Amino acid sequence: MPPLVALAGALGSAAIIRWAYKTAKKINVELEEARLRRVVDQKPAGEMPTLRRDPKTGAYRPGQ
């Protein structure tokens, strides 16, 4: 009986390790896609509006 318990434990451990590995790979792929999407969505520095001070209120607002 003890060899059977050891075999069951080994198989269970292998299944858990395989599941964890596949899950980690899937998460890394999703994170990489999100990172690349964020980089592609960014505007070049020349196209981003700058903040300018409104002389009446003193608040900063996006410039044109």
C-alpha positions as CSV (number, residue, x, y, z in Angstrom):
1,M,0.0,0.0,0.0
2,P,2.8,2.6,0.8
3,P,4.2,2.4,-2.8
4,L,0.7,3.1,-4.1
5,V,0.4,6.2,-1.8
6,A,3.8,7.4,-3.0
7,L,2.8,6.9,-6.7
8,A,-0.4,8.8,-6.1
9,G,1.4,11.6,-4.4
10,A,3.9,11.8,-7.3
11,L,1.2,11.9,-9.9
12,G,-0.7,14.5,-8.0
13,S,2.3,16.7,-7.6
14,A,3.1,16.4,-11.3
15,A,-0.4,17.4,-12.2
16,I,-0.3,20.5,-9.9
17,I,3.1,21.5,-11.3
18,R,1.9,21.2,-14.8
19,W,-1.2,23.3,-14.1
20,A,0.8,26.0,-12.4
21,Y,3.3,26.1,-15.3
22,K,0.5,26.4,-17.9
23,T,-1.2,29.1,-15.8
24,A,2.0,31.1,-15.4
25,K,2.7,31.0,-19.2
26,K,-0.9,32.1,-19.9
27,I,-0.6,35.0,-17.5
28,N,2.7,36.1,-18.9
29,V,1.3,36.1,-22.5
30,E,-1.6,38.3,-21.3
31,L,0.7,40.7,-19.5
32,E,3.0,41.0,-22.6
33,E,0.0,41.7,-24.8
34,A,-1.2,44.4,-22.4
35,R,2.2,45.9,-22.3
36,L,2.5,46.0,-26.1
37,R,-1.0,47.5,-26.4
38,R,-0.1,50.3,-24.0
39,V,3.1,51.1,-25.9
40,V,1.3,51.2,-29.3
41,D,-1.5,53.4,-27.9
42,Q,0.8,56.1,-26.7
43,K,1.0,59.3,-28.7
44,P,4.3,60.8,-29.8
45,A,5.6,63.5,-27.6
46,G,4.8,66.2,-30.2
47,E,1.1,65.3,-30.4
48,M,0.4,65.4,-26.6
49,P,-1.1,68.6,-25.4
50,T,0.8,70.7,-22.9
51,L,-0.6,72.3,-19.8
52,R,-0.9,76.1,-19.9
53,R,-1.9,78.4,-17.1
54,D,-5.2,80.2,-17.5
55,P,-4.5,83.9,-16.7
56,K,-7.9,84.5,-15.2
57,T,-8.2,81.6,-12.8
58,G,-4.5,80.5,-12.5
59,A,-5.5,76.9,-13.1
60,Y,-3.5,74.8,-15.6
61,R,-5.5,73.6,-18.6
62,P,-4.5,71.6,-21.7
63,G,-3.2,74.0,-24.4
64,Q,-4.1,73.9,-28.1
